[in-house]
Amino acid sequence: MDKVLYAAQFLDGEPIKAFEHLENINMKCYDTACQRPSQTVIQFVNYLYDIESEMSLYSESQRYRYLLAKLSLKLQHILNSYQSIPLTYLGLIALAVQVEANLAPKAKAESKAFVA
């Protein structure tokens, strides 16, 4: 992506307009991204990474805040209830994956309780 951004400064006319259009499309996808109910944290992080790889660079703190804001509401509430959450992007991903894994057995147990 760095090479594309470097080359873009030398472009004029149609190529630069196409590049800017692609950047706008990716920004819209990024802004509207939310973790779907059937999507795991890892799948959602990979989706965001794919979009980010096509965009201008974001700092780790921007990516951290955005991920925390776009996780499922249930995960957001649980993570925000922790006394101290990791300060790094990768730390946040690791904790979200761990919380998600702990939620899965509870969800299965609750669904069995309703069947009985």
C-alpha positions as CSV (number, residue, x, y, z in Angstrom):
1,M,0.0,0.0,0.0
2,D,2.9,2.4,0.7
3,K,4.1,2.0,-2.9
4,V,0.6,2.8,-4.2
5,L,0.4,5.9,-2.0
6,Y,3.9,7.0,-3.1
7,A,3.0,6.5,-6.8
8,A,-0.4,8.3,-6.4
9,Q,1.4,11.6,-5.8
10,F,2.7,11.6,-9.3
11,L,-0.7,10.7,-11.0
12,D,-3.0,13.2,-12.6
13,G,-6.4,13.1,-14.1
14,E,-8.3,9.8,-14.4
15,P,-5.9,7.4,-12.6
16,I,-5.9,9.6,-9.4
17,K,-9.7,10.0,-9.6
18,A,-10.1,6.2,-9.8
19,F,-7.7,5.8,-6.8
20,E,-9.7,8.4,-4.8
21,H,-13.0,6.7,-5.7
22,L,-11.6,3.3,-4.4
23,E,-10.5,5.0,-1.2
24,N,-14.0,6.5,-0.7
25,I,-15.6,3.1,-1.3
26,N,-13.3,1.4,1.2
27,M,-13.9,4.2,3.8
28,K,-17.7,3.7,3.5
29,C,-17.2,-0.1,4.0
30,Y,-15.0,0.6,7.0
31,D,-17.4,3.1,8.5
32,T,-20.4,0.8,8.2
33,A,-18.6,-2.4,9.3
34,C,-20.1,-4.1,12.4
35,Q,-19.6,-7.6,13.7
36,R,-22.4,-9.7,12.5
37,P,-24.1,-12.2,15.0
38,S,-22.7,-15.2,13.1
39,Q,-19.2,-13.7,12.7
40,T,-16.4,-14.6,15.2
41,V,-14.0,-12.0,16.4
42,I,-11.2,-13.4,14.3
43,Q,-13.4,-13.3,11.2
44,F,-14.4,-9.7,11.9
45,V,-10.8,-8.7,12.6
46,N,-9.8,-10.3,9.3
47,Y,-12.5,-8.4,7.5
48,L,-11.4,-5.1,8.9
49,Y,-7.8,-5.9,8.0
50,D,-8.8,-6.6,4.4
51,I,-10.4,-3.2,4.2
52,E,-7.6,-1.4,6.0
53,S,-5.0,-2.9,3.7
54,E,-6.7,-1.0,0.8
55,M,-6.8,2.3,2.7
56,S,-4.5,5.0,4.0
57,L,-2.7,3.9,7.1
58,Y,-4.3,4.1,10.5
59,S,-2.5,4.2,13.8
60,E,-2.8,1.3,16.2
61,S,-4.8,3.5,18.6
62,Q,-7.3,4.3,15.9
63,R,-7.6,0.7,14.9
64,Y,-8.0,-0.2,18.6
65,R,-10.8,2.3,19.2
66,Y,-12.6,1.3,16.0
67,L,-12.5,-2.4,16.7
68,L,-13.8,-1.9,20.2
69,A,-16.6,0.2,18.9
70,K,-17.6,-2.2,16.1
71,L,-17.6,-5.5,18.1
72,S,-21.0,-7.0,18.9
73,L,-22.8,-5.1,21.7
74,K,-22.6,-8.1,24.0
75,L,-18.8,-8.2,23.7
76,Q,-18.5,-4.4,24.1
77,H,-20.5,-4.5,27.3
78,I,-18.4,-7.4,28.7
79,L,-15.1,-5.8,27.7
80,N,-16.1,-2.4,29.1
81,S,-17.0,-4.0,32.4
82,Y,-13.4,-5.2,32.9
83,Q,-11.4,-3.2,35.4
84,S,-8.5,-3.0,33.0
85,I,-8.5,-4.0,29.4
86,P,-5.4,-4.5,27.2
87,L,-3.9,-1.2,25.9
88,T,-2.8,-2.7,22.6
89,Y,-4.7,-3.7,19.5
90,L,-3.4,-7.3,19.6
91,G,-4.2,-7.5,23.3
92,L,-7.7,-6.4,22.7
93,I,-8.2,-9.0,20.0
94,A,-6.8,-11.7,22.3
95,L,-9.2,-10.7,25.1
96,A,-12.2,-10.5,22.8
97,V,-11.4,-14.0,21.4
98,Q,-11.1,-15.3,25.0
99,V,-14.4,-13.7,26.1
100,E,-16.1,-15.0,23.0
101,A,-14.9,-18.5,23.7
102,N,-16.2,-18.3,27.2
103,L,-19.6,-17.2,26.0
104,A,-20.0,-20.1,23.6
105,P,-20.5,-22.8,26.3
106,K,-22.9,-20.6,28.2
107,A,-25.0,-20.1,25.1
108,K,-25.2,-23.8,24.4
109,A,-26.1,-24.5,28.1
110,E,-28.9,-21.8,27.9
111,S,-30.3,-23.3,24.7
112,K,-30.4,-26.8,26.3
113,A,-32.2,-25.4,29.3
114,F,-35.0,-24.1,27.1
115,V,-35.4,-27.4,25.3
116,A,-35.8,-29.4,28.5
